[in-house]
Amino acid sequence: MRKLLRIAAILIVMAGFLAWFLLGHHTGWTKTTVTEWQHDAVTGLDGPVIRQRFVPGVDWLAATGLVAVGCLAVSFVRRPGGAR
């Protein structure tokens, strides 16, 4: 069980970092909307367009890191009586 929790901790950290990197690796807080500037062909003006998109931030990394540390910490807890 201890080995399984330690492997799970490693996989959680790797999956969290991979998701953060592939989905946009924003160095601020996690965002659920992104503002993009779009050129209007009729008026010739640029204007903001808000799009719904999930972009994980550093809080995403911190959350997955805390879950992984929790799994790792639980893997070091021993049963009462010293049984393995």
N, CA, C and O atoms as a DFTB+ gen file, in Angstrom:
336 C
 N C O
     1  1       0.819      -1.193       0.000
     2  2       0.000       0.000       0.000
     3  2       0.870       1.266       0.000
     4  3       0.545       2.256      -0.656
     5  1       1.992       1.212       0.758
     6  2       2.856       2.381       0.819
     7  2       3.464       2.680      -0.546
     8  3       3.554       3.835      -0.963
     9  1       3.869       1.646      -1.217
    10  2       4.477       1.824      -2.542
    11  2       3.453       2.396      -3.528
    12  3       3.790       3.241      -4.357
    13  1       2.228       1.940      -3.436
    14  2       1.156       2.433      -4.311
    15  2       0.890       3.922      -4.072
    16  3       0.683       4.671      -5.027
    17  1       0.894       4.352      -2.823
    18  2       0.678       5.766      -2.504
    19  2       1.835       6.634      -3.000
    20  3       1.617       7.756      -3.458
    21  1       3.045       6.125      -2.912
    22  2       4.197       6.887      -3.384
    23  2       4.199       7.007      -4.905
    24  3       4.543       8.055      -5.452
    25  1       3.818       5.941      -5.574
    26  2       3.696       5.997      -7.036
    27  2       2.579       6.947      -7.431
    28  3       2.717       7.710      -8.387
    29  1       1.466       6.901      -6.694
    30  2       0.346       7.805      -6.970
    31  2       0.774       9.266      -6.793
    32  3       0.362      10.130      -7.566
    33  1       1.597       9.541      -5.780
    34  2       2.071      10.910      -5.557
    35  2       2.900      11.395      -6.743
    36  3       2.744      12.531      -7.190
    37  1       3.770      10.545      -7.244
    38  2       4.591      10.908      -8.407
    39  2       3.717      11.138      -9.629
    40  3       3.920      12.103     -10.366
    41  1       2.749      10.261      -9.848
    42  2       1.861      10.401     -11.009
    43  2       0.994      11.654     -10.914
    44  3       0.731      12.300     -11.929
    45  1       0.550      12.003      -9.712
    46  2      -0.266      13.206      -9.531
    47  2       0.539      14.451      -9.859
    48  3       0.036      15.354     -10.528
    49  1       1.786      14.510      -9.396
    50  2       2.634      15.666      -9.697
    51  2       2.885      15.755     -11.195
    52  3       2.799      16.837     -11.776
    53  1       3.193      14.633     -11.821
    54  2       3.471      14.636     -13.261
    55  2       2.235      15.024     -14.068
    56  3       2.336      15.801     -15.017
    57  1       1.072      14.491     -13.699
    58  2      -0.163      14.811     -14.418
    59  2      -0.549      16.275     -14.223
    60  3      -1.001      16.926     -15.165
    61  1      -0.375      16.794     -13.018
    62  2      -0.684      18.198     -12.758
    63  2       0.203      19.130     -13.555
    64  3      -0.275      20.106     -14.134
    65  1       1.510      18.831     -13.588
    66  2       2.428      19.669     -14.351
    67  2       2.149      19.565     -15.846
    68  3       2.174      20.572     -16.554
    69  1       1.885      18.356     -16.329
    70  2       1.599      18.168     -17.752
    71  2       0.322      18.902     -18.162
    72  3       0.285      19.532     -19.219
    73  1      -0.722      18.826     -17.338
    74  2      -1.967      19.535     -17.638
    75  2      -1.737      21.044     -17.622
    76  3      -2.251      21.758     -18.483
    77  1      -0.968      21.535     -16.648
    78  2      -0.664      22.963     -16.564
    79  2       0.091      23.417     -17.804
    80  3      -0.215      24.466     -18.370
    81  1       1.054      22.649     -18.218
    82  2       1.884      23.033     -19.362
    83  2       1.106      22.962     -20.677
    84  3       1.215      23.868     -21.503
    85  1       0.328      21.907     -20.881
    86  2      -0.367      21.725     -22.156
    87  2      -1.599      22.615     -22.311
    88  3      -1.992      22.931     -23.434
    89  1      -2.210      23.021     -21.203
    90  2      -3.426      23.831     -21.291
    91  2      -3.158      25.332     -21.254
    92  3      -4.103      26.121     -21.246
    93  1      -1.903      25.738     -21.232
    94  2      -1.624      27.158     -21.339
    95  2      -0.579      27.709     -20.400
    96  3      -0.123      28.836     -20.595
    97  1      -0.178      26.958     -19.384
    98  2       0.831      27.329     -18.384
    99  2       0.848      28.823     -18.046
   100  3       1.830      29.528     -18.275
   101  1      -0.279      29.272     -17.494
   102  2      -0.414      30.665     -17.054
   103  2       0.312      30.831     -15.723
   104  3       0.128      30.015     -14.820
   105  1       1.130      31.869     -15.585
   106  2       1.905      32.055     -14.356
   107  2       1.150      32.843     -13.291
   108  3       1.717      33.159     -12.246
   109  1      -0.100      33.162     -13.534
   110  2      -0.945      33.823     -12.542
   111  2      -1.948      32.822     -11.990
   112  3      -1.678      31.622     -11.932
   113  1      -3.117      33.330     -11.582
   114  2      -4.178      32.475     -11.081
   115  2      -4.877      31.768     -12.234
   116  3      -4.778      32.209     -13.379
   117  1      -5.572      30.694     -11.952
   118  2      -6.332      29.957     -12.952
   119  2      -7.431      30.843     -13.522
   120  3      -8.115      31.553     -12.785
   121  1      -7.593      30.795     -14.841
   122  2      -8.616      31.604     -15.512
   123  2      -9.598      30.678     -16.230
   124  3      -9.219      29.619     -16.731
   125  1     -10.860      31.093     -16.270
   126  2     -11.870      30.341     -17.008
   127  2     -12.327      31.096     -18.252
   128  3     -13.054      30.544     -19.077
   129  1     -11.909      32.350     -18.394
   130  2     -12.195      33.117     -19.608
   131  2     -10.912      33.771     -20.093
   132  3     -10.030      34.104     -19.303
   133  1     -10.823      33.948     -21.403
   134  2      -9.666      34.588     -22.007
   135  2     -10.164      35.719     -22.893
   136  3     -11.070      35.525     -23.704
   137  1      -9.574      36.898     -22.738
   138  2      -9.937      38.038     -23.565
   139  2      -8.984      38.120     -24.747
   140  3      -7.768      38.200     -24.575
   141  1      -9.548      38.098     -25.941
   142  2      -8.756      38.197     -27.162
   143  2      -9.217      39.425     -27.948
   144  3     -10.398      39.774     -27.925
   145  1      -8.298      40.068     -28.629
   146  2      -8.631      41.218     -29.446
   147  2      -8.898      40.740     -30.872
   148  3      -8.109      39.993     -31.451
   149  1     -10.032      41.189     -31.426
   150  2     -10.433      40.766     -32.767
   151  2     -10.713      42.004     -33.615
   152  3     -11.315      42.972     -33.150
   153  1     -10.274      41.953     -34.840
   154  2     -10.476      43.058     -35.776
   155  2     -11.836      42.907     -36.443
   156  3     -12.138      41.862     -37.019
   157  1     -12.658      43.955     -36.364
   158  2     -13.975      43.954     -36.998
   159  2     -13.819      44.439     -38.439
   160  3     -13.345      45.550     -38.673
   161  1     -14.214      43.613     -39.396
   162  2     -14.046      43.933     -40.809
   163  2     -14.963      45.071     -41.260
   164  3     -14.620      45.813     -42.180
   165  1     -16.125      45.215     -40.620
   166  2     -17.081      46.231     -41.042
   167  2     -16.647      47.626     -40.581
   168  3     -16.600      48.562     -41.379
   169  1     -16.334      47.757     -39.302
   170  2     -15.985      49.071     -38.762
   171  2     -14.492      49.372     -38.845
   172  3     -14.091      50.535     -38.798
   173  1     -13.680      48.348     -38.967
   174  2     -12.236      48.535     -39.019
   175  2     -11.604      48.772     -37.661
   176  3     -10.449      49.190     -37.576
   177  1     -12.355      48.507     -36.597
   178  2     -11.850      48.713     -35.239
   179  2     -11.507      47.384     -34.587
   180  3     -12.063      46.340     -34.926
   181  1     -10.580      47.449     -33.647
   182  2     -10.254      46.271     -32.843
   183  2     -11.061      46.326     -31.556
   184  3     -11.225      47.387     -30.954
   185  1     -11.563      45.166     -31.143
   186  2     -12.355      45.117     -29.922
   187  2     -12.134      43.819     -29.179
   188  3     -11.739      42.816     -29.773
   189  1     -12.390      43.833     -27.862
   190  2     -12.184      42.622     -27.061
   191  2     -13.313      41.606     -27.267
   192  3     -14.487      41.963     -27.374
   193  1     -12.923      40.346     -27.317
   194  2     -13.876      39.239     -27.394
   195  2     -13.523      38.286     -26.263
   196  3     -12.384      37.830     -26.165
   197  1     -14.494      37.984     -25.408
   198  2     -14.261      37.101     -24.268
   199  2     -14.665      35.686     -24.654
   200  3     -15.800      35.439     -25.062
   201  1     -13.721      34.763     -24.518
   202  2     -13.956      33.355     -24.858
   203  2     -13.873      32.509     -23.586
   204  3     -13.045      32.758     -22.709
   205  1     -14.751      31.501     -23.506
   206  2     -14.724      30.567     -22.392
   207  2     -13.613      29.547     -22.639
   208  3     -13.690      28.758     -23.582
   209  1     -12.578      29.563     -21.789
   210  2     -11.472      28.621     -21.924
   211  2     -10.806      28.449     -20.566
   212  3     -10.602      29.422     -19.839
   213  1     -10.471      27.222     -20.230
   214  2      -9.811      26.931     -18.963
   215  2      -8.302      27.014     -19.153
   216  3      -7.729      26.300     -19.976
   217  1      -7.665      27.895     -18.383
   218  2      -6.212      28.046     -18.423
   219  2      -5.701      27.895     -16.988
   220  3      -5.876      28.805     -16.177
   221  1      -5.069      26.755     -16.660
   222  2      -4.604      26.552     -15.285
   223  2      -3.449      27.469     -14.935
   224  3      -2.586      27.753     -15.766
   225  1      -3.448      27.924     -13.698
   226  2      -2.389      28.807     -13.215
   227  2      -1.523      28.120     -12.180
   228  3      -1.560      26.898     -12.037
   229  1      -0.745      28.906     -11.462
   230  2       0.152      28.328     -10.461
   231  2      -0.610      27.739      -9.276
   232  3      -0.084      26.876      -8.573
   233  1      -1.840      28.194      -9.046
   234  2      -2.638      27.584      -7.988
   235  2      -2.992      26.139      -8.342
   236  3      -3.168      25.305      -7.454
   237  1      -3.094      25.849      -9.629
   238  2      -3.314      24.476     -10.101
   239  2      -2.109      23.608      -9.709
   240  3      -2.269      22.496      -9.205
   241  1      -0.913      24.132      -9.949
   242  2       0.300      23.405      -9.576
   243  2       0.373      23.201      -8.065
   244  3       0.741      22.125      -7.595
   245  1       0.021      24.235      -7.313
   246  2       0.058      24.134      -5.855
   247  2      -0.943      23.099      -5.344
   248  3      -0.628      22.333      -4.433
   249  1      -2.133      23.069      -5.917
   250  2      -3.159      22.117      -5.475
   251  2      -2.734      20.679      -5.760
   252  3      -2.860      19.809      -4.898
   253  1      -2.235      20.432      -6.962
   254  2      -1.796      19.070      -7.267
   255  2      -0.575      18.694      -6.425
   256  3      -0.423      17.535      -6.038
   257  1       0.289      19.662      -6.144
   258  2       1.433      19.396      -5.278
   259  2       1.012      19.042      -3.862
   260  3       1.581      18.138      -3.250
   261  1       0.011      19.753      -3.336
   262  2      -0.479      19.450      -1.986
   263  2      -1.131      18.078      -1.905
   264  3      -0.957      17.366      -0.916
   265  1      -1.879      17.703      -2.934
   266  2      -2.486      16.368      -2.957
   267  2      -1.396      15.298      -2.994
   268  3      -1.496      14.276      -2.316
   269  1      -0.360      15.542      -3.787
   270  2       0.744      14.586      -3.879
   271  2       1.494      14.482      -2.546
   272  3       1.859      13.384      -2.126
   273  1       1.723      15.617      -1.885
   274  2       2.393      15.599      -0.575
   275  2       1.524      14.869       0.443
   276  3       2.043      14.166       1.310
   277  1       0.203      15.032       0.346
   278  2      -0.704      14.306       1.234
   279  2      -0.603      12.799       1.035
   280  3      -0.562      12.045       2.007
   281  1      -0.565      12.361      -0.210
   282  2      -0.409      10.925      -0.493
   283  2       0.930      10.421       0.035
   284  3       1.016       9.335       0.607
   285  1       1.963      11.217      -0.164
   286  2       3.292      10.832       0.308
   287  2       3.338      10.762       1.834
   288  3       3.934       9.845       2.398
   289  1       2.710      11.727       2.498
   290  2       2.691      11.734       3.964
   291  2       1.936      10.529       4.509
   292  3       2.371       9.919       5.485
   293  1       0.819      10.180       3.896
   294  2       0.041       9.024       4.345
   295  2       0.845       7.743       4.159
   296  3       0.685       6.793       4.926
   297  1       1.704       7.711       3.149
   298  2       2.488       6.492       2.910
   299  2       3.514       6.247       4.022
   300  3       3.997       5.124       4.161
   301  1       3.857       7.258       4.810
   302  2       4.809       7.085       5.896
   303  2       4.144       6.779       7.238
   304  3       4.839       6.517       8.219
   305  1       2.830       6.807       7.295
   306  2       2.110       6.514       8.548
   307  2       2.163       5.006       8.779
   308  3       1.888       4.213       7.878
   309  1       2.521       4.630      10.000
   310  2       2.594       3.203      10.348
   311  2       1.351       2.796      11.121
   312  3       0.709       3.607      11.789
   313  1       1.036       1.524      11.011
   314  2      -0.101       0.995      11.762
   315  2       0.281       0.867      13.250
   316  3       1.455       0.703      13.580
   317  1      -0.717       0.943      14.139
   318  2      -0.429       0.747      15.568
   319  2       0.112      -0.666      15.821
   320  3      -0.374      -1.634      15.236
   321  1       1.090      -0.775      16.669
   322  2       1.661      -2.087      16.985
   323  2       2.832      -2.449      16.108
   324  3       3.428      -3.508      16.302
   325  1       3.189      -1.618      15.152
   326  2       4.341      -1.871      14.301
   327  2       4.112      -2.881      13.188
   328  3       5.065      -3.282      12.520
   329  1       2.869      -3.300      12.974
   330  2       2.585      -4.268      11.889
   331  2       2.695      -3.595      10.546
   332  3       2.371      -2.417      10.397
   333  1       3.152      -4.348       9.571
   334  2       3.278      -3.795       8.208
   335  2       2.237      -4.372       7.313
   336  3       2.181      -4.030       6.131
